[in-house]
Amino acid sequence: MSLIKVAVLDDYQGEAGPSFDVLDKTAYEVTIFRDTLLPYNHPDTPQDDKDELAKRLEPFHVISTCDF
């Protein structure tokens, strides 16, 4: 069985890790992105940034943005 890949976005303060540590590591692979990007649909987000974000997230099954 392949792992479910989870991306956590905009965790610039590093607070999300413990919340995702409870997931079964044999079933989930969690990647935490600590950088903050403009929202995809923000009018000031350049197309190159949108393309980069879409490419970055291609391998993931689940995308999470959380407020802690």
Secondary structure as GFF3:
##gff-version 3
##sequence-region A 1 68
A	DSSP	beta_strand	4	8	.	.	.	ID=ss1
A	DSSP	alpha_helix	17	20	.	.	.	ID=ss2
A	DSSP	beta_strand	28	32	.	.	.	ID=ss3
A	DSSP	alpha_helix	47	57	.	.	.	ID=ss4
A	DSSP	beta_strand	62	64	.	.	.	ID=ss5
###
